């Protein structure tokens, strides 16, 4: 379960960026083709963030669909898997979206 170590890294990055302030919310973008299970990150988040500046923060996970661009016809299309062919039938496809795992934003408490 590599999501456990990914969640540890997310909490560490957000904690460092918060610079001692409490974190209210964290928004992640998780691509459908990233190989990361968003549900597993959500499951681990509360435990991993305990006793950190992220403790109690809301976690918002936004799914990013897979997208491909065909080298043969040039069209862009939704790619539900890493090996999805273009609707034209070509398998000469470059993935252009859906592999990301980004910390998109975080909401902090006001400094006292």
NUDREN-772847 format. One line per field, with one value per atom (N, C-alpha, C): residue number from 1; atom name; residue in three letters; x, y, z. Coordinates in nm, 3 decimals. Example, Ala and Ser with C-alpha at 12.3 -4.5 7.8 and 13.67 -1.06 7.14 Angstrom:
# NUDREN-772847
num <- (1  1  1  2  2  2)
atome <- (N  CA  C  N  CA  C)
residu <- (Ala  Ala  Ala  Ser  Ser  Ser)
x <- (1.319  1.230  1.320  1.285  1.367  1.290)
y <- (-0.569  -0.450  -0.330  -0.225  -0.106  0.003)
z <- (0.780  0.780  0.780  0.708  0.714  0.787)
# end
This chain:
# NUDREN-772847
num <- (1  1  1  2  2  2  3  3  3  4  4  4  5  5  5  6  6  6  7  7  7  8  8  8  9  9  9  10  10  10  11  11  11  12  12  12  13  13  13  14  14  14  15  15  15  16  16  16  17  17  17  18  18  18  19  19  19  20  20  20  21  21  21  22  22  22  23  23  23  24  24  24  25  25  25  26  26  26  27  27  27  28  28  28  29  29  29  30  30  30  31  31  31  32  32  32  33  33  33  34  34  34  35  35  35  36  36  36  37  37  37  38  38  38  39  39  39  40  40  40  41  41  41  42  42  42  43  43  43  44  44  44  45  45  45  46  46  46  47  47  47  48  48  48  49  49  49  50  50  50  51  51  51  52  52  52  53  53  53  54  54  54  55  55  55  56  56  56  57  57  57  58  58  58  59  59  59  60  60  60  61  61  61  62  62  62  63  63  63  64  64  64  65  65  65  66  66  66  67  67  67  68  68  68  69  69  69  70  70  70  71  71  71  72  72  72  73  73  73  74  74  74  75  75  75  76  76  76  77  77  77  78  78  78  79  79  79  80  80  80  81  81  81  82  82  82  83  83  83  84  84  84  85  85  85  86  86  86  87  87  87  88  88  88  89  89  89  90  90  90  91  91  91  92  92  92  93  93  93  94  94  94  95  95  95  96  96  96  97  97  97  98  98  98  99  99  99  100  100  100  101  101  101  102  102  102  103  103  103  104  104  104  105  105  105  106  106  106  107  107  107  108  108  108  109  109  109  110  110  110  111  111  111  112  112  112)
atome <- (N  CA  C  N  CA  C  N  CA  C  N  CA  C  N  CA  C  N  CA  C  N  CA  C  N  CA  C  N  CA  C  N  CA  C  N  CA  C  N  CA  C  N  CA  C  N  CA  C  N  CA  C  N  CA  C  N  CA  C  N  CA  C  N  CA  C  N  CA  C  N  CA  C  N  CA  C  N  CA  C  N  CA  C  N  CA  C  N  CA  C  N  CA  C  N  CA  C  N  CA  C  N  CA  C  N  CA  C  N  CA  C  N  CA  C  N  CA  C  N  CA  C  N  CA  C  N  CA  C  N  CA  C  N  CA  C  N  CA  C  N  CA  C  N  CA  C  N  CA  C  N  CA  C  N  CA  C  N  CA  C  N  CA  C  N  CA  C  N  CA  C  N  CA  C  N  CA  C  N  CA  C  N  CA  C  N  CA  C  N  CA  C  N  CA  C  N  CA  C  N  CA  C  N  CA  C  N  CA  C  N  CA  C  N  CA  C  N  CA  C  N  CA  C  N  CA  C  N  CA  C  N  CA  C  N  CA  C  N  CA  C  N  CA  C  N  CA  C  N  CA  C  N  CA  C  N  CA  C  N  CA  C  N  CA  C  N  CA  C  N  CA  C  N  CA  C  N  CA  C  N  CA  C  N  CA  C  N  CA  C  N  CA  C  N  CA  C  N  CA  C  N  CA  C  N  CA  C  N  CA  C  N  CA  C  N  CA  C  N  CA  C  N  CA  C  N  CA  C  N  CA  C  N  CA  C  N  CA  C  N  CA  C  N  CA  C  N  CA  C  N  CA  C  N  CA  C  N  CA  C  N  CA  C  N  CA  C  N  CA  C  N  CA  C  N  CA  C  N  CA  C  N  CA  C  N  CA  C  N  CA  C)
residu <- (Unk  Unk  Unk  Unk  Unk  Unk  Unk  Unk  Unk  Unk  Unk  Unk  Unk  Unk  Unk  Unk  Unk  Unk  Unk  Unk  Unk  Unk  Unk  Unk  Unk  Unk  Unk  Unk  Unk  Unk  Unk  Unk  Unk  Unk  Unk  Unk  Unk  Unk  Unk  Unk  Unk  Unk  Unk  Unk  Unk  Unk  Unk  Unk  Unk  Unk  Unk  Unk  Unk  Unk  Unk  Unk  Unk  Unk  Unk  Unk  Unk  Unk  Unk  Unk  Unk  Unk  Unk  Unk  Unk  Unk  Unk  Unk  Unk  Unk  Unk  Unk  Unk  Unk  Unk  Unk  Unk  Unk  Unk  Unk  Unk  Unk  Unk  Unk  Unk  Unk  Unk  Unk  Unk  Unk  Unk  Unk  Unk  Unk  Unk  Unk  Unk  Unk  Unk  Unk  Unk  Unk  Unk  Unk  Unk  Unk  Unk  Unk  Unk  Unk  Unk  Unk  Unk  Unk  Unk  Unk  Unk  Unk  Unk  Unk  Unk  Unk  Unk  Unk  Unk  Unk  Unk  Unk  Unk  Unk  Unk  Unk  Unk  Unk  Unk  Unk  Unk  Unk  Unk  Unk  Unk  Unk  Unk  Unk  Unk  Unk  Unk  Unk  Unk  Unk  Unk  Unk  Unk  Unk  Unk  Unk  Unk  Unk  Unk  Unk  Unk  Unk  Unk  Unk  Unk  Unk  Unk  Unk  Unk  Unk  Unk  Unk  Unk  Unk  Unk  Unk  Unk  Unk  Unk  Unk  Unk  Unk  Unk  Unk  Unk  Unk  Unk  Unk  Unk  Unk  Unk  Unk  Unk  Unk  Unk  Unk  Unk  Unk  Unk  Unk  Unk  Unk  Unk  Unk  Unk  Unk  Unk  Unk  Unk  Unk  Unk  Unk  Unk  Unk  Unk  Unk  Unk  Unk  Unk  Unk  Unk  Unk  Unk  Unk  Unk  Unk  Unk  Unk  Unk  Unk  Unk  Unk  Unk  Unk  Unk  Unk  Unk  Unk  Unk  Unk  Unk  Unk  Unk  Unk  Unk  Unk  Unk  Unk  Unk  Unk  Unk  Unk  Unk  Unk  Unk  Unk  Unk  Unk  Unk  Unk  Unk  Unk  Unk  Unk  Unk  Unk  Unk  Unk  Unk  Unk  Unk  Unk  Unk  Unk  Unk  Unk  Unk  Unk  Unk  Unk  Unk  Unk  Unk  Unk  Unk  Unk  Unk  Unk  Unk  Unk  Unk  Unk  Unk  Unk  Unk  Unk  Unk  Unk  Unk  Unk  Unk  Unk  Unk  Unk  Unk  Unk  Unk  Unk  Unk  Unk  Unk  Unk  Unk  Unk  Unk  Unk  Unk  Unk  Unk  Unk  Unk  Unk  Unk  Unk  Unk  Unk  Unk  Unk  Unk  Unk  Unk  Unk)
x <- (0.085  0.000  0.089  0.126  0.212  0.138  0.005  -0.072  -0.038  0.003  0.042  0.163  0.265  0.384  0.353  0.266  0.225  0.153  0.065  -0.008  0.088  0.187  0.290  0.360  0.395  0.462  0.371  0.244  0.149  0.139  0.122  0.111  0.240  0.354  0.482  0.497  0.463  0.474  0.381  0.256  0.158  0.198  0.245  0.287  0.402  0.498  0.611  0.566  0.480  0.431  0.346  0.280  0.194  0.274  0.401  0.490  0.432  0.386  0.336  0.190  0.125  -0.018  -0.100  -0.221  -0.311  -0.367  -0.382  -0.437  -0.584  -0.671  -0.814  -0.857  -0.795  -0.835  -0.719  -0.718  -0.619  -0.696  -0.660  -0.722  -0.616  -0.647  -0.558  -0.623  -0.541  -0.584  -0.520  -0.603  -0.553  -0.600  -0.505  -0.537  -0.584  -0.679  -0.733  -0.628  -0.521  -0.416  -0.290  -0.298  -0.179  -0.138  -0.228  -0.199  -0.217  -0.273  -0.296  -0.445  -0.475  -0.614  -0.655  -0.741  -0.784  -0.851  -0.928  -0.995  -0.894  -0.783  -0.680  -0.612  -0.590  -0.532  -0.629  -0.756  -0.857  -0.861  -0.850  -0.851  -0.731  -0.614  -0.489  -0.475  -0.539  -0.515  -0.535  -0.644  -0.673  -0.571  -0.527  -0.430  -0.293  -0.250  -0.117  -0.106  -0.216  -0.211  -0.225  -0.256  -0.273  -0.147  -0.169  -0.062  0.035  -0.017  0.057  -0.028  0.026  -0.057  -0.177  -0.177  -0.284  -0.395  -0.374  -0.470  -0.608  -0.708  -0.846  -0.882  -0.787  -0.815  -0.908  -0.989  -1.076  -0.991  -1.010  -0.939  -1.037  -1.011  -1.092  -1.008  -1.059  -0.987  -1.066  -0.999  -1.062  -1.004  -1.092  -1.049  -1.022  -0.913  -0.876  -0.884  -0.966  -0.983  -0.859  -0.839  -0.730  -0.761  -0.658  -0.676  -0.560  -0.591  -0.488  -0.496  -0.384  -0.379  -0.323  -0.395  -0.358  -0.250  -0.142  -0.035  -0.076  -0.174  -0.217  -0.314  -0.421  -0.524  -0.523  -0.449  -0.438  -0.550  -0.649  -0.762  -0.724  -0.792  -0.780  -0.906  -0.889  -1.002  -0.982  -1.092  -1.089  -1.027  -0.926  -0.856  -0.884  -0.974  -1.006  -0.895  -0.797  -0.686  -0.556  -0.444  -0.314  -0.298  -0.369  -0.351  -0.474  -0.552  -0.673  -0.636  -0.696  -0.672  -0.755  -0.714  -0.791  -0.921  -1.027  -1.151  -1.130  -1.023  -0.997  -0.936  -0.899  -0.844  -0.693  -0.627  -0.481  -0.441  -0.331  -0.274  -0.153  -0.126  -0.017  -0.070  -0.070  -0.135  -0.036  -0.036  0.041  -0.057  -0.027  -0.111  -0.083  -0.189  -0.172  -0.242  -0.303  -0.369  -0.411  -0.423  -0.471  -0.363  -0.238  -0.129  -0.085  -0.150  -0.106  -0.147  -0.068  -0.098  -0.044  -0.133  -0.094  -0.162  -0.086  -0.147  -0.189  -0.317  -0.367  -0.375  -0.423  -0.434  -0.446  -0.428  -0.452  -0.509  -0.594  -0.656  -0.598  -0.547  -0.482  -0.566  -0.551  -0.611  -0.535  -0.604  -0.541  -0.435  -0.325  -0.221  -0.274  -0.239  -0.287  -0.218)
y <- (-0.118  0.000  0.124  0.169  0.286  0.415  0.410  0.529  0.578  0.488  0.527  0.619  0.583  0.670  0.797  0.789  0.909  1.005  0.952  1.037  1.099  1.023  1.081  1.199  1.183  1.292  1.413  1.389  1.500  1.577  1.507  1.573  1.648  1.591  1.658  1.786  1.778  1.896  2.007  1.971  2.071  2.129  2.045  2.094  2.194  2.162  2.253  2.385  2.376  2.497  2.584  2.522  2.596  2.683  2.651  2.729  2.755  2.647  2.655  2.691  2.731  2.763  2.636  2.635  2.521  2.517  2.397  2.376  2.337  2.407  2.377  2.280  2.291  2.206  2.187  2.071  2.038  1.985  2.035  1.988  1.918  1.795  1.716  1.692  1.681  1.634  1.497  1.397  1.261  1.213  1.187  1.141  0.997  0.969  0.834  0.734  0.782  0.695  0.700  0.762  0.780  0.654  0.558  0.438  0.458  0.572  0.604  0.589  0.519  0.500  0.614  0.702  0.818  0.776  0.669  0.622  0.581  0.523  0.481  0.603  0.707  0.831  0.891  0.896  0.951  0.870  0.738  0.651  0.678  0.697  0.717  0.859  0.955  1.097  1.133  1.093  1.128  1.074  0.951  0.888  0.951  0.971  1.026  1.172  1.247  1.390  1.418  1.315  1.335  1.396  1.494  1.563  1.637  1.684  1.770  1.895  1.997  2.115  2.082  1.963  1.922  1.846  1.817  1.740  1.805  1.727  1.776  1.848  1.862  1.933  1.850  1.919  1.856  1.820  1.703  1.660  1.654  1.734  1.733  1.669  1.564  1.496  1.515  1.572  1.595  1.495  1.419  1.321  1.391  1.354  1.407  1.290  1.305  1.195  1.180  1.059  1.033  1.092  1.147  1.205  1.162  1.140  1.103  1.188  1.192  1.262  1.162  1.144  1.049  1.108  1.032  1.076  1.062  0.976  0.954  1.061  1.083  1.177  1.310  1.317  1.442  1.471  1.384  1.413  1.387  1.459  1.438  1.367  1.275  1.194  1.150  1.109  1.054  0.914  0.892  0.763  0.697  0.599  0.536  0.446  0.409  0.328  0.374  0.325  0.363  0.322  0.219  0.164  0.181  0.285  0.310  0.353  0.289  0.334  0.459  0.529  0.644  0.592  0.672  0.631  0.596  0.650  0.617  0.477  0.415  0.281  0.275  0.388  0.391  0.369  0.301  0.282  0.372  0.460  0.556  0.678  0.666  0.765  0.816  0.947  1.009  1.048  1.010  1.052  1.198  1.277  1.419  1.463  1.370  1.402  1.278  1.291  1.180  1.109  1.149  1.085  1.169  1.281  1.374  1.333  1.379  1.373  1.504  1.601  1.736  1.781  1.851  1.925  2.057  2.071  2.186  2.311  2.294  2.410  2.364  2.461  2.437  2.564  2.546  2.658  2.663  2.780  2.796  2.884  2.866  2.957  3.088  3.194  3.325  3.325  3.394  3.406  3.496  3.463  3.540  3.673)
z <- (0.000  0.000  0.000  -0.119  -0.129  -0.096  -0.088  -0.052  0.088  0.176  0.312  0.307  0.231  0.222  0.144  0.045  -0.028  0.066  0.149  0.244  0.344  0.391  0.480  0.415  0.287  0.216  0.198  0.167  0.153  0.283  0.394  0.525  0.558  0.528  0.556  0.472  0.345  0.257  0.304  0.334  0.377  0.513  0.603  0.736  0.724  0.638  0.619  0.556  0.457  0.390  0.482  0.581  0.673  0.770  0.789  0.875  1.013  1.075  1.213  1.227  1.119  1.127  1.111  1.168  1.154  1.013  0.962  0.829  0.844  0.774  0.779  0.670  0.552  0.439  0.344  0.281  0.179  0.058  -0.060  -0.183  -0.268  -0.306  -0.391  -0.526  -0.629  -0.759  -0.779  -0.805  -0.825  -0.962  -1.049  -1.183  -1.186  -1.274  -1.288  -1.334  -1.397  -1.449  -1.365  -1.247  -1.162  -1.088  -1.077  -1.000  -0.851  -0.813  -0.672  -0.642  -0.534  -0.494  -0.400  -0.450  -0.373  -0.242  -0.243  -0.122  -0.015  -0.057  0.039  0.101  0.021  0.076  0.177  0.143  0.234  0.364  0.353  0.470  0.561  0.503  0.580  0.635  0.573  0.601  0.748  0.808  0.947  1.044  1.023  1.112  1.096  0.972  0.944  0.989  0.979  1.012  1.162  1.241  1.386  1.446  1.533  1.606  1.513  1.400  1.308  1.286  1.220  1.189  1.099  1.040  0.949  1.023  1.150  1.231  1.225  1.185  1.178  1.050  0.958  0.832  0.744  0.666  0.568  0.445  0.391  0.272  0.156  0.054  -0.068  -0.179  -0.238  -0.346  -0.475  -0.573  -0.704  -0.804  -0.865  -0.965  -1.097  -1.162  -1.293  -1.391  -1.493  -1.589  -1.676  -1.723  -1.816  -1.953  -2.018  -2.151  -2.239  -2.365  -2.461  -2.585  -2.657  -2.788  -2.888  -2.996  -3.099  -3.189  -3.211  -3.301  -3.447  -3.474  -3.613  -3.661  -3.585  -3.632  -3.557  -3.444  -3.370  -3.272  -3.265  -3.175  -3.029  -2.941  -2.797  -2.751  -2.653  -2.610  -2.466  -2.404  -2.269  -2.278  -2.193  -2.191  -2.056  -2.051  -1.924  -1.869  -1.954  -1.906  -1.973  -1.922  -1.977  -2.123  -2.165  -2.299  -2.387  -2.359  -2.438  -2.579  -2.680  -2.818  -2.848  -2.949  -2.999  -3.059  -3.058  -3.125  -3.274  -3.336  -3.476  -3.490  -3.375  -3.378  -3.357  -3.370  -3.354  -3.209  -3.191  -3.057  -3.036  -3.130  -3.118  -3.043  -2.911  -2.825  -2.721  -2.701  -2.593  -2.483  -2.360  -2.247  -2.217  -2.204  -2.177  -2.048  -1.979  -1.853  -1.780  -1.649  -1.568  -1.490  -1.506  -1.432  -1.312  -1.289  -1.186  -1.045  -0.952  -0.809  -0.754  -0.738  -0.699  -0.571  -0.488  -0.379  -0.443  -0.467  -0.542  -0.455  -0.330  -0.242  -0.098  -0.009  0.133  0.194  0.291  0.360  0.501  0.541  0.670  0.761  0.892  0.989  0.986  1.020  1.028  1.138  1.115  1.218  1.329  1.453  1.567  1.579)
# end
